[in-house]
Amino acid sequence: MHGVDSDDAPVPLLCANGLYKHLHPPSLAFWRARQARTILRDIHLSIQAGERIGLAGVSGAGKTTLLNLLLALKGADAGSITCQGRAVRPASVRALRWYRRLVQYIPQDPAASLDPRMSVRDLIREPLVRLSVEGNHTRRIDEALDRVGLDRKFLSHRPGALSGGQAQRVAIARAVALRPRLLLADEPLSGLDLPVRARVMQLFDDMSRLDGTAFVIISHDLAVMPRLCERTLILHDGAIIEDRPTAALFEAPAHEHTKALVHAAHLDHDITSMMPATPATALYPVS
Ligand SMILES: Nc1ncnc2c1ncn2[C@@H]1O[C@H](COP(=O)(O)OP(=O)(O)OP(=O)(O)O)[C@@H](O)[C@H]1O
Protein backbone atom coordinates (compact mmCIF):
# COMPACT_ATOMS: atom_id res chain seq x y z
CA MET A 1 0.00 0.00 0.00
CA HIS A 2 1.27 3.43 -0.93
CA GLY A 3 0.75 6.48 1.29
CA VAL A 4 1.51 10.07 0.47
CA ASP A 5 5.25 10.20 0.53
CA SER A 6 7.66 13.06 0.03
CA ASP A 7 7.76 12.34 -3.72
CA ASP A 8 4.11 13.40 -3.93
CA ALA A 9 4.70 16.75 -2.21
CA PRO A 10 4.51 19.74 -4.55
CA VAL A 11 7.90 21.05 -5.59
CA PRO A 12 8.19 24.63 -4.28
CA LEU A 13 8.88 27.39 -6.73
CA LEU A 14 11.27 29.02 -4.30
CA CYS A 15 12.80 27.72 -1.09
CA ALA A 16 14.85 29.53 1.54
CA ASN A 17 16.56 27.28 4.07
CA GLY A 18 18.06 28.57 7.30
CA LEU A 19 19.09 32.03 6.07
CA TYR A 20 21.24 34.17 8.34
CA LYS A 21 22.51 37.68 7.68
CA HIS A 22 24.94 39.45 9.97
CA LEU A 23 25.96 43.06 9.94
CA HIS A 24 29.68 43.62 10.45
CA PRO A 25 30.65 47.13 11.54
CA PRO A 26 33.63 47.91 9.26
CA SER A 27 35.48 50.00 11.81
CA LEU A 28 35.55 47.14 14.31
CA ALA A 29 37.24 44.55 12.14
CA PHE A 30 39.32 43.18 15.02
CA TRP A 31 36.20 42.63 17.10
CA ARG A 32 34.13 41.47 14.15
CA ALA A 33 33.20 38.05 15.53
CA ARG A 34 31.94 39.52 18.80
CA GLN A 35 30.43 42.71 17.46
CA ALA A 36 28.54 41.40 14.42
CA ARG A 37 24.83 42.01 14.67
CA THR A 38 22.42 39.40 13.35
CA ILE A 39 19.74 41.05 11.23
CA LEU A 40 18.17 37.88 9.80
CA ARG A 41 18.10 34.61 11.68
CA ASP A 42 17.14 31.10 10.59
CA ILE A 43 14.70 32.10 7.86
CA HIS A 44 12.80 29.20 6.31
CA LEU A 45 10.39 29.99 3.53
CA SER A 46 8.72 27.90 0.86
CA ILE A 47 6.71 29.48 -1.95
CA GLN A 48 4.41 27.49 -4.23
CA ALA A 49 3.25 28.51 -7.72
CA GLY A 50 0.31 30.92 -7.59
CA GLU A 51 0.67 31.52 -3.86
CA ARG A 52 0.34 35.05 -2.48
CA ILE A 53 2.36 35.61 0.64
CA GLY A 54 2.36 38.75 2.75
CA LEU A 55 5.53 39.78 4.56
CA ALA A 56 4.90 42.25 7.34
CA GLY A 57 6.81 43.64 10.27
CA VAL A 58 7.68 46.91 11.93
CA SER A 59 10.38 49.19 10.59
CA GLY A 60 13.80 47.57 11.07
CA ALA A 61 12.39 44.02 11.30
CA GLY A 62 14.49 42.91 8.30
CA LYS A 63 12.00 42.97 5.41
CA THR A 64 14.28 44.80 2.96
CA THR A 65 17.26 42.64 3.91
CA LEU A 66 15.24 39.48 3.24
CA LEU A 67 14.00 40.95 -0.04
CA ASN A 68 17.60 41.64 -1.10
CA LEU A 69 18.57 38.04 -0.34
CA LEU A 70 15.57 36.67 -2.26
CA LEU A 71 16.50 38.89 -5.21
CA ALA A 72 20.10 37.62 -5.03
CA LEU A 73 21.30 41.21 -4.69
CA LYS A 74 23.05 40.23 -1.47
CA GLY A 75 24.35 36.91 -0.23
CA ALA A 76 23.36 35.19 3.00
CA ASP A 77 26.02 34.46 5.64
CA ALA A 78 24.47 31.03 6.13
CA GLY A 79 21.68 29.02 4.56
CA SER A 80 20.61 28.66 0.96
CA ILE A 81 18.00 29.69 -1.58
CA THR A 82 16.81 27.44 -4.39
CA CYS A 83 14.45 28.21 -7.26
CA GLN A 84 12.91 25.21 -9.00
CA GLY A 85 15.65 23.19 -7.36
CA ARG A 86 18.52 25.39 -8.63
CA ALA A 87 20.83 27.25 -6.24
CA VAL A 88 20.41 31.04 -6.19
CA ARG A 89 23.20 33.34 -5.03
CA PRO A 90 24.58 36.72 -6.13
CA ALA A 91 26.38 36.38 -9.46
CA SER A 92 26.97 38.20 -12.73
CA VAL A 93 24.03 39.53 -14.72
CA ARG A 94 24.63 36.78 -17.26
CA ALA A 95 24.76 33.96 -14.70
CA LEU A 96 21.55 35.17 -13.06
CA ARG A 97 19.60 35.69 -16.29
CA TRP A 98 17.56 32.51 -15.80
CA TYR A 99 16.56 33.66 -12.30
CA ARG A 100 15.72 37.24 -13.29
CA ARG A 101 13.33 35.90 -15.92
CA LEU A 102 11.52 33.83 -13.27
CA VAL A 103 11.63 36.26 -10.35
CA GLN A 104 10.86 39.93 -10.78
CA TYR A 105 10.64 42.89 -8.45
CA ILE A 106 8.13 45.74 -8.25
CA PRO A 107 9.81 48.60 -6.41
CA GLN A 108 8.23 50.66 -3.69
CA ASP A 109 8.52 53.96 -5.50
CA PRO A 110 7.89 53.15 -9.19
CA ALA A 111 7.95 56.76 -10.35
CA ALA A 112 11.50 57.14 -9.00
CA SER A 113 12.61 53.80 -10.45
CA LEU A 114 11.66 54.65 -14.05
CA ASP A 115 14.31 56.39 -16.16
CA PRO A 116 12.75 59.79 -16.97
CA ARG A 117 14.46 59.88 -20.39
CA MET A 118 12.87 56.69 -21.68
CA SER A 119 9.44 56.22 -23.23
CA VAL A 120 7.02 53.71 -21.71
CA ARG A 121 7.65 51.44 -24.72
CA ASP A 122 11.42 51.44 -24.13
CA LEU A 123 10.98 51.04 -20.38
CA ILE A 124 8.97 47.85 -20.89
CA ARG A 125 11.27 46.62 -23.66
CA GLU A 126 14.51 47.18 -21.72
CA PRO A 127 14.31 44.09 -19.41
CA LEU A 128 13.30 41.91 -22.39
CA VAL A 129 16.47 42.97 -24.21
CA ARG A 130 18.72 42.85 -21.14
CA LEU A 131 17.57 39.34 -20.26
CA SER A 132 17.78 38.13 -23.89
CA VAL A 133 14.14 37.10 -24.05
CA GLU A 134 13.40 35.52 -27.41
CA GLY A 135 10.26 36.14 -29.45
CA ASN A 136 8.19 39.12 -30.46
CA HIS A 137 8.92 41.95 -28.02
CA THR A 138 6.29 44.27 -29.50
CA ARG A 139 3.57 41.72 -28.82
CA ARG A 140 4.82 41.19 -25.27
CA ILE A 141 4.86 44.96 -24.65
CA ASP A 142 1.29 45.35 -25.97
CA GLU A 143 0.10 42.39 -23.91
CA ALA A 144 1.74 43.71 -20.75
CA LEU A 145 0.15 47.12 -21.24
CA ASP A 146 -3.27 45.53 -21.77
CA ARG A 147 -2.73 43.40 -18.69
CA VAL A 148 -2.20 46.43 -16.45
CA GLY A 149 -5.08 48.28 -18.11
CA LEU A 150 -3.08 51.11 -19.69
CA ASP A 151 -4.08 52.50 -23.06
CA ARG A 152 -1.50 52.02 -25.84
CA LYS A 153 -1.35 55.78 -26.33
CA PHE A 154 0.89 55.78 -23.24
CA LEU A 155 3.62 53.86 -25.08
CA SER A 156 5.16 57.09 -26.34
CA HIS A 157 4.83 58.91 -23.00
CA ARG A 158 7.73 59.51 -20.63
CA PRO A 159 7.42 58.93 -16.87
CA GLY A 160 7.10 62.65 -16.21
CA ALA A 161 3.80 62.66 -18.09
CA LEU A 162 2.33 59.83 -15.96
CA SER A 163 0.31 59.95 -12.75
CA GLY A 164 1.53 57.96 -9.74
CA GLY A 165 -0.96 55.17 -10.49
CA GLN A 166 0.04 55.05 -14.16
CA ALA A 167 3.74 54.90 -13.23
CA GLN A 168 2.95 52.04 -10.84
CA ARG A 169 1.25 50.16 -13.67
CA VAL A 170 4.21 50.76 -16.01
CA ALA A 171 6.52 49.34 -13.31
CA ILE A 172 4.25 46.29 -13.06
CA ALA A 173 4.06 46.00 -16.87
CA ARG A 174 7.89 45.87 -17.04
CA ALA A 175 7.81 42.83 -14.79
CA VAL A 176 4.69 41.27 -16.36
CA ALA A 177 6.20 41.40 -19.88
CA LEU A 178 8.78 38.83 -18.73
CA ARG A 179 5.97 36.45 -17.67
CA PRO A 180 7.67 35.78 -14.32
CA ARG A 181 6.71 32.93 -11.99
CA LEU A 182 7.24 35.03 -8.86
CA LEU A 183 6.80 38.75 -8.22
CA LEU A 184 8.29 40.44 -5.17
CA ALA A 185 6.33 43.62 -4.57
CA ASP A 186 7.48 46.22 -2.05
CA GLU A 187 4.54 48.21 -0.64
CA PRO A 188 2.66 47.91 -3.96
CA LEU A 189 -0.42 49.83 -2.81
CA SER A 190 1.14 52.70 -0.89
CA GLY A 191 0.54 56.12 -2.37
CA LEU A 192 -2.18 54.89 -4.74
CA ASP A 193 -5.70 56.29 -4.67
CA LEU A 194 -8.58 53.87 -4.05
CA PRO A 195 -9.64 53.12 -7.67
CA VAL A 196 -6.02 52.44 -8.69
CA ARG A 197 -5.51 50.27 -5.59
CA ALA A 198 -8.56 48.22 -6.59
CA ARG A 199 -7.18 47.79 -10.12
CA VAL A 200 -3.75 46.68 -8.89
CA MET A 201 -5.37 44.20 -6.46
CA GLN A 202 -7.51 42.81 -9.29
CA LEU A 203 -4.43 42.46 -11.49
CA PHE A 204 -2.59 40.50 -8.77
CA ASP A 205 -5.70 38.28 -8.34
CA ASP A 206 -5.81 37.57 -12.06
CA MET A 207 -2.10 36.86 -12.29
CA SER A 208 -2.10 34.35 -9.46
CA ARG A 209 -5.37 32.67 -10.43
CA LEU A 210 -5.04 32.64 -14.22
CA ASP A 211 -1.28 32.51 -14.77
CA GLY A 212 -0.11 30.82 -11.58
CA THR A 213 2.19 33.74 -10.75
CA ALA A 214 3.27 33.71 -7.11
CA PHE A 215 3.65 36.90 -5.07
CA VAL A 216 5.53 38.04 -2.02
CA ILE A 217 3.95 41.32 -0.97
CA ILE A 218 5.85 43.41 1.53
CA SER A 219 3.94 45.90 3.61
CA HIS A 220 4.31 47.49 7.00
CA ASP A 221 0.51 47.86 6.89
CA LEU A 222 -1.08 44.59 7.94
CA ALA A 223 -4.48 45.89 6.80
CA VAL A 224 -3.72 45.12 3.13
CA MET A 225 -2.91 41.44 3.77
CA PRO A 226 -6.41 39.92 4.06
CA ARG A 227 -7.37 41.22 0.63
CA LEU A 228 -4.07 40.41 -1.09
CA CYS A 229 -2.56 37.35 0.56
CA GLU A 230 -3.79 33.95 1.62
CA ARG A 231 -0.73 33.46 3.84
CA THR A 232 1.08 36.04 5.96
CA LEU A 233 4.53 36.01 7.54
CA ILE A 234 5.42 38.27 10.41
CA LEU A 235 9.06 39.24 10.65
CA HIS A 236 10.29 40.53 13.98
CA ASP A 237 13.87 41.32 14.94
CA GLY A 238 15.16 39.31 11.96
CA ALA A 239 13.10 36.17 12.63
CA ILE A 240 9.83 34.87 11.21
CA ILE A 241 7.61 34.69 14.27
CA GLU A 242 4.43 33.70 12.42
CA ASP A 243 3.81 31.99 9.08
CA ARG A 244 0.13 31.14 8.83
CA PRO A 245 -2.99 31.46 6.72
CA THR A 246 -3.91 35.14 6.85
CA ALA A 247 -7.41 34.52 8.23
CA ALA A 248 -6.05 32.42 11.12
CA LEU A 249 -3.37 34.97 11.88
CA PHE A 250 -5.93 37.77 12.13
CA GLU A 251 -8.44 35.73 14.10
CA ALA A 252 -5.95 34.51 16.68
CA PRO A 253 -2.52 36.13 16.47
CA ALA A 254 -0.15 33.85 18.37
CA HIS A 255 2.58 36.36 19.12
CA GLU A 256 2.43 39.55 21.16
CA HIS A 257 4.03 41.53 18.34
CA THR A 258 1.43 40.25 15.86
CA LYS A 259 -1.35 41.20 18.25
CA ALA A 260 0.06 44.70 18.37
CA LEU A 261 0.23 44.88 14.56
CA VAL A 262 -3.35 43.61 14.20
CA HIS A 263 -4.52 46.03 16.83
CA ALA A 264 -2.66 48.90 15.18
CA ALA A 265 -4.30 48.07 11.87
CA HIS A 266 -7.71 48.19 13.61
CA LEU A 267 -8.50 44.89 12.09
CA ASP A 268 -9.97 42.97 14.95
CA HIS A 269 -13.37 43.13 13.22
CA ASP A 270 -14.85 40.72 10.68
CA ILE A 271 -12.08 40.10 8.17
CA THR A 272 -13.67 37.15 6.41
CA SER A 273 -15.46 39.54 4.04
CA MET A 274 -12.03 40.71 2.87
CA MET A 275 -10.58 37.27 2.20
CA PRO A 276 -10.27 36.06 -1.40
CA ALA A 277 -13.11 33.62 -2.18
CA THR A 278 -10.78 30.85 -3.36
CA PRO A 279 -7.14 30.44 -2.39
CA ALA A 280 -5.00 30.71 -5.49
CA THR A 281 -3.17 27.49 -4.61
CA ALA A 282 -6.45 25.58 -4.77
CA LEU A 283 -6.66 26.55 -8.42
CA TYR A 284 -2.98 26.09 -9.09
CA PRO A 285 -1.76 22.85 -7.59
CA VAL A 286 1.82 22.17 -8.58
CA SER A 287 2.74 18.75 -9.80
N1 LIG B 1 23.70 48.93 5.56
C1 LIG B 1 23.26 48.91 6.81
N2 LIG B 1 23.95 49.56 7.78
C2 LIG B 1 23.54 49.54 9.05
N3 LIG B 1 22.42 48.91 9.47
C3 LIG B 1 21.69 48.27 8.56
C4 LIG B 1 22.05 48.23 7.18
N4 LIG B 1 21.13 47.51 6.51
C5 LIG B 1 20.22 47.11 7.44
N5 LIG B 1 20.57 47.56 8.66
C6 LIG B 1 19.85 47.28 9.90
O1 LIG B 1 19.28 45.98 9.78
C7 LIG B 1 17.99 45.94 10.34
C8 LIG B 1 16.99 45.48 9.29
O2 LIG B 1 16.86 46.51 8.31
P1 LIG B 1 15.82 46.41 7.09
O3 LIG B 1 16.00 47.62 6.25
O4 LIG B 1 15.98 45.08 6.44
O5 LIG B 1 14.41 46.47 7.86
P2 LIG B 1 12.96 46.75 7.26
O6 LIG B 1 12.04 45.83 7.97
O7 LIG B 1 12.98 46.67 5.78
O8 LIG B 1 12.69 48.24 7.70
P3 LIG B 1 11.84 49.39 6.94
O9 LIG B 1 10.40 48.93 6.99
O10 LIG B 1 12.07 50.62 7.78
O11 LIG B 1 12.36 49.51 5.54
C9 LIG B 1 17.70 47.34 10.87
O12 LIG B 1 17.97 47.36 12.24
C10 LIG B 1 18.66 48.21 10.11
O13 LIG B 1 19.02 49.34 10.89
The ligand as an SDF file (V2000), in Angstrom:
LIG
                    3D

 31 33  0  0  0  0  0  0  0  0999 V2000
   23.6990   48.9320    5.5590 N   0  0  0  0  0  0  0  0  0  0  0  0
   23.2610   48.9150    6.8140 C   0  0  0  0  0  0  0  0  0  0  0  0
   23.9480   49.5570    7.7830 N   0  0  0  0  0  0  0  0  0  0  0  0
   23.5360   49.5360    9.0530 C   0  0  0  0  0  0  0  0  0  0  0  0
   22.4240   48.9060    9.4750 N   0  0  0  0  0  0  0  0  0  0  0  0
   21.6900   48.2690    8.5590 C   0  0  0  0  0  0  0  0  0  0  0  0
   22.0500   48.2320    7.1820 C   0  0  0  0  0  0  0  0  0  0  0  0
   21.1300   47.5130    6.5110 N   0  0  0  0  0  0  0  0  0  0  0  0
   20.2200   47.1150    7.4370 C   0  0  0  0  0  0  0  0  0  0  0  0
   20.5720   47.5590    8.6550 N   0  0  0  0  0  0  0  0  0  0  0  0
   19.8450   47.2820    9.8960 C   0  0  0  0  0  0  0  0  0  0  0  0
   19.2780   45.9790    9.7820 O   0  0  0  0  0  0  0  0  0  0  0  0
   17.9860   45.9450   10.3390 C   0  0  0  0  0  0  0  0  0  0  0  0
   16.9900   45.4790    9.2930 C   0  0  0  0  0  0  0  0  0  0  0  0
   16.8600   46.5150    8.3110 O   0  0  0  0  0  0  0  0  0  0  0  0
   15.8230   46.4050    7.0910 P   0  0  0  0  0  0  0  0  0  0  0  0
   16.0030   47.6200    6.2450 O   0  0  0  0  0  0  0  0  0  0  0  0
   15.9840   45.0810    6.4420 O   0  0  0  0  0  0  0  0  0  0  0  0
   14.4150   46.4700    7.8640 O   0  0  0  0  0  0  0  0  0  0  0  0
   12.9590   46.7520    7.2640 P   0  0  0  0  0  0  0  0  0  0  0  0
   12.0360   45.8270    7.9730 O   0  0  0  0  0  0  0  0  0  0  0  0
   12.9800   46.6690    5.7840 O   0  0  0  0  0  0  0  0  0  0  0  0
   12.6900   48.2410    7.7020 O   0  0  0  0  0  0  0  0  0  0  0  0
   11.8350   49.3930    6.9390 P   0  0  0  0  0  0  0  0  0  0  0  0
   10.3950   48.9300    6.9920 O   0  0  0  0  0  0  0  0  0  0  0  0
   12.0710   50.6150    7.7820 O   0  0  0  0  0  0  0  0  0  0  0  0
   12.3620   49.5140    5.5420 O   0  0  0  0  0  0  0  0  0  0  0  0
   17.6950   47.3370   10.8710 C   0  0  0  0  0  0  0  0  0  0  0  0
   17.9680   47.3600   12.2360 O   0  0  0  0  0  0  0  0  0  0  0  0
   18.6640   48.2140   10.1120 C   0  0  0  0  0  0  0  0  0  0  0  0
   19.0160   49.3370   10.8860 O   0  0  0  0  0  0  0  0  0  0  0  0
  1  2  1  0
  2  3  1  0
  2  7  2  0
  3  4  2  0
  4  5  1  0
  5  6  2  0
  6  7  1  0
  6 10  1  0
  7  8  1  0
  8  9  2  0
  9 10  1  0
 10 11  1  0
 11 12  1  0
 11 30  1  0
 12 13  1  0
 13 14  1  0
 13 28  1  0
 14 15  1  0
 15 16  1  0
 16 17  2  0
 16 18  1  0
 16 19  1  0
 19 20  1  0
 20 21  2  0
 20 22  1  0
 20 23  1  0
 23 24  1  0
 24 25  2  0
 24 26  1  0
 24 27  1  0
 28 29  1  0
 28 30  1  0
 30 31  1  0
M  END
$$$$
